Structure formats: C-alpha cells, structure tokens
C-alpha cells in the first residue's frame, strides 16, 4: 500500500511539475449529422512550440484512439521528441483530482510521415576570397545543415540539391542533382561538399538562377503522388561578397550594384518564383568579404533584393555555422508535426509530457538546450607536392677591366611540400653563358598560396657559385684588353654570390614563371709579357736581346646575373 502511494505521488509530481508539456481540454460533441466531433481547446504549453491554434479537431485512428496534430512543432528539450510524450489525464482518484498516467494510450510522437514534401537547394560560394580556413567552416556548416534535416526526417521527405559556385563554367560542373535525403544519399552529399574546390570569381546570380530552374524541373518531374504532397521549396544561398561574374547576352551588359541586369532578373524572376503554385523562398546568408566596405548601404540593399525575407548579414565567419543551424531548424518547423493521442471515451483536462523531465531534475527551467559539442576537425591539406623543371635565358654583366656581357641558357629543378598556407622546398639550377662563366644555384624555395587552384607567389633564395670559364678563348675581349692595357685575360677564378628568385604559378597548363637576380664577386686573372730589369735598373740582356717573362696578377670584380625562366609543374 505504501509502495502504491509513493508511485502515485511520484507520477503526480512528474506531471504536475513537468518541464515540457502540452495541455488542453478534450471534449466530444455531435455535429449536424449526428456524428461525433473530437476537439481540443484551451491549449497551453511549456517548452514546446507549434503553430497557433485556438482549438484542434481530432482524427480517429485505426486503434480507435483520437489523435491531435500540432503543426510546425519544436521543443527546447535537449533530446527533442525522440522518446515520445506520455499521456496524463486530470482525474478523480476517489479522494481528489490529480494527474493520472494512462499507459494504455500510445505515446505522442513526432510525425514525419506527413503529406508534405520539401525541396531545398543549397547554393554555396566557392570563391578564393573565402580562404582555406573559412571555406572549411562553410563546408562544416553545410554538413551540419544536412544533419539537422536528416535527423528530423530520415525517410526522404526532404529533397536536397547542391550547387557550388565561382566561375560560371565551374558552377556548371559543381552541381549535385536534387534527390530525397536518406542515409545513403546524405553520405554522398557530404562527400560532394568535401569535393568542392575554391577558384576565382563569384557567379552568385547565375547559381541562383540555375538552382531555381533545377527546382522547377524536379517538381515538374515528380510523380503524381509526390506532386500532391509537394508543399514548399527553398533556396539557401551563402556568399562572402558581391556577384562579379554572372553575365548573359540575353539579359544585357553587366552593371554595378542594383543596376546589374542579372541581379534584376534574379530579384524579379527567381525570388518567390511560383513553382507548382507555391512561391520559391530565397534565404541568403552573407559575410562581408574584402570587396565590401564596412558601412556600405549597397551591401544590405543587394541582398535584401534577392531574399524573400530579411537576409542574414554577418561581419565575419564566427556565426556562420549557427546561422545554418537556425536556417535548418526554421525549415523543419514548416512540416515537423507532433501527433498526440487520447482514449476516445475520456473527456476533460489532458496533458502530454516529454520523458521524466521536471523542474526538480538536474535540468533547470532556464537552462539553455544542451548543445552538441562540436570538435572542429583540422582541415587536411590536400595540395600535391610541387615538383617542377625549368629552363631559362641567362644574362650576365661582369665589371672586369673591360666590362663584359654574357648570354647563356640554364636548366633547373624545383620542389616544395605543402605546409598550411605555404609550401616549403628547394631550388637547384645550372646556367652556362657561352664563352663565359658557369653559375650553380642551390637554396630554399617558398610558395605562398594555393598553386593547385589559383595563382601562387614564389620566393626563393640561393647561394650562387660561379666557376672558372673559357674566357681566355674570348678573342674579342683579349683584343680590347691588349689594345688598351697591353694585357691578356688569363682566366676567371671561383666566385660567390647570392640569388633571389621572384615568380608566380599559373593554372595555364601548369606553367610557372620566374626571375632570378644574382649579385656576386669573383677574381679575374690577367697576364702580359714584361722585360726583366736587373738590380741596377738596367735591362737584362740574353744573346743580345732583352730578357722577358710572362707575369700574371689577380683583380676582384663584381658580377650581376639576370635570368628569365619558365617551368612546368608535374
């Protein structure tokens, strides 16, 4: 008896102090045709939200219980509706009224098997202005968006398509057709989002135009049954700045801002476009990129024009993920219904509660819904190693006793390993000037930027070793030296210099271009035939002729080497 009393007391406490509940007055009446009509009125709730209704008419189920459907239902409960709602009735227990649990009534459940189909198109900016870190955040946010919709309706009630955009031609390639969101298709969509790549330019208007046409075509091709269920279509677009690439000969010459004909086309023909009698809603999330000034009124005006409702305008990426989550939650509310049941013969006050949550539990009324702990994955760097060969046209100026200009050719090898936002490696080259010096360069090489998908800057530094040459055979130099100074150029000696490389990669057939600038110092050896003088200052004679000997000496000189090169990256 004591146990029964305690159980009743516990049950009463759970219902009376429930943290999440729906409550109303259940009544049965007859209509004009003498048929029973089941209504729920005086409806109130706590921690559960749904479309406003003064009263709801119930439906008779197969087990003859009565169901009441609350449209666009959501809850603050961290576990959602997944455990169902328990049914309680306010009833006299023989002594006083209290909440009584009726376990014979099936628990209320979220109803995803509605007669509604939602079509959603994700339109994602893939322009290089995002940068690798922010692009990774965008991909994670889009995947979170899919997770929320899938968890709410894993049976395919939601139909998803995805477009990534930068240039118009790339946009045509980065398209995933619309299909039901299921376990298998979701995995494929996640892989598709990971496969999107950055490139120059922003063709937002073209992507939105393309997305709206895809939705129209998909709805037109749906089966008769799906067409009857079709309820809503939405395009969720993300960009970090203005469109700078969309153009169409039919629409006219591209202009800036609100005068752009493609912008006007999207504003007038895409946003709220009628698809199967329902307007296409356009939701835009925009982050101020480098091309948007801090207080630019045009920024707001542009995105208001291509949004069905107020666009989400952010100053940075810190709120992107939560905005995608909010967008997904708002979409769920459109077709996420909660169906609650009562026994057909019972009348009076009824209540449905979520689980065993009460105000006395460890979860307090004002506590925010538990947030899933998100561990940001470190973005794996997917660029390949930079491996290239190069050739160059080489020029050198030597500031010798008689200035000399050389022309030659060179070849080299470059490599770099990706490290975060740069690639680090080395450069090696050999340059030979015809009838002149041979230069050998060896040193580190740095490449800044994404050379796989964009232009990247090359910076190298090397030690230059300049070797002895065949200058003695350079007859023109010797002729000039003899005429001016009465001496010969005997040889170059080993020299040392420093080389600076400046270059850039391109996407044109994987070519890269560079300039090598070298400054160094070397010694040249000169020689001439001189007469021999004795200690007395007189000429030394031999066989009646003055005695001569060949004397050499060394002089230091500067050299400047300039090379123009082109390379190919494998």
Secondary structure as UniProt FT lines:
FT   HELIX           2..16
FT   STRAND          21..30
FT   TURN            32..33
FT   STRAND          36..46
FT   STRAND          48..49
FT   STRAND          55..57
FT   STRAND          59..60
FT   TURN            62..63
FT   STRAND          66..70
FT   TURN            71..72
FT   STRAND          74..75
FT   TURN            78..83
FT   STRAND          85..92
FT   STRAND          97..101
FT   TURN            103..104
FT   STRAND          108..111
FT   STRAND          117..125
FT   HELIX           128..130
FT   HELIX           131..152
FT   TURN            154..155
FT   STRAND          158..165
FT   HELIX           168..173
FT   STRAND          175..180
FT   HELIX           183..195
FT   HELIX           204..221
FT   HELIX           224..229
FT   STRAND          230..239
FT   TURN            249..251
FT   HELIX           257..259
FT   HELIX           261..269
FT   TURN            270..272
FT   STRAND          274..275
FT   TURN            276..277
FT   STRAND          278..287
FT   TURN            290..291
FT   TURN            294..295
FT   HELIX           297..305
FT   STRAND          312..314
FT   HELIX           317..319
FT   HELIX           320..335
FT   STRAND          337..342
FT   TURN            344..345
FT   STRAND          348..354
FT   TURN            355..356
FT   TURN            359..360
FT   TURN            365..366
FT   STRAND          386..398
FT   STRAND          404..419
FT   TURN            420..421
FT   STRAND          422..433
FT   TURN            434..435
FT   STRAND          438..448
FT   TURN            451..453
FT   STRAND          457..467
FT   HELIX           471..473
FT   HELIX           475..485
FT   STRAND          488..492
FT   STRAND          495..505
FT   TURN            509..510
FT   STRAND          511..531
FT   TURN            535..536
FT   STRAND          541..542
FT   TURN            543..544
FT   STRAND          545..546
FT   STRAND          548..569
//
